[in-house]
């Protein structure tokens, strides 16, 4: 059975290299040579994954930083994490 995204932690795929800039982030998937880019919010989510923060902690940070509803922030973080996972930029790990 696959764990729901909210029940998991994530880690950065070691085959990636990221460059965070004032305007956002660029991620290179070294394994397949693909480049991905996102805005500043995506960079915040990526940093959260790098720090191995929980989905809830990342959503709290986004909510606070952009003064948006916590539920909205969580929904957007879930979508972005799912995209990162779909492109194998991050890996899902079951929480202990």
N, C-alpha and C positions, 0 to 999 in steps of 0.2 A: 504494500500500500504506500502510495506517495504521500509524504507529509505536506500539509498546507504550507504556503510560503511564510505565514505568520508564526509557524511552529519551528522554523529553521533559522540557523545562522548561516552566513555566507562567508566564503573566503575568495580572495582574488586568485584567478588562474595564474600559475607561475609562468605561463607562456604569454603573458601580457606585459606591456610597458605603457605607463600612463604619464602624460605631461599635463599638469594643471596650470592654467593661466588665469589672468584676471577675468577673461570672458568665458571661461569654461574649461573643458577637458578634451584631450585627444587621447584615444587608447589604441594601441597597436596590438593586434593578436599576432604574435610572432609565428605561431603554428600555421596560420593560414594566410598571413600577409595582409589581412584586412585592417583598415583604419576605421575608427568610429569616433564621432565627436558629439559633445553635448554642451549644454549651457552651464552656468554657475550652479544651478540646482543639481544637475547631474554630477558635477564635481563634488558637491557636498555629500551626495549619496555614496559616491565612490570612496571618498575619504572615510565615511562611516564603515564601509565594508572593509577597507584597509585596517581600520582600528578594531575590527571584529565587533562592532556595536550591533545590538539587536535591531530588528525592524522597528520596534517601538521606540527605541532611543533615537534612531535616525529620523523617524517621523516627528518626534518631539522637537528635535533640532530644526527641522525644516519648518515646522509650525511656528516656532519661536522666531526664527530668522526672517520669515516672510509675513509674519502676522496673519496667518491663515488658519482656518479651523483645523483642529487636530485630525478629524476624520478625513478631511480633504487631503491633508498632507500624507496621511497613512495610505490612502487610496493611490495617490500619485507615486509614492515610494514603492508600493507593491508592484505597480505597472512597470516602473523603471527597472526594478530588480528582476522582474520576469524577462524583460528584454535583454538585460545583461546576461542572464542565465541562458536564454535562447541562443545567444551568440557565443556561448561558452567563455565569456569573459570572467564569470564568477562561477563558483561551485556551491551547491546547497549542502549543508551539513545539519544533521539532526541535533537538536539541543540536548545537552546532557541533563 
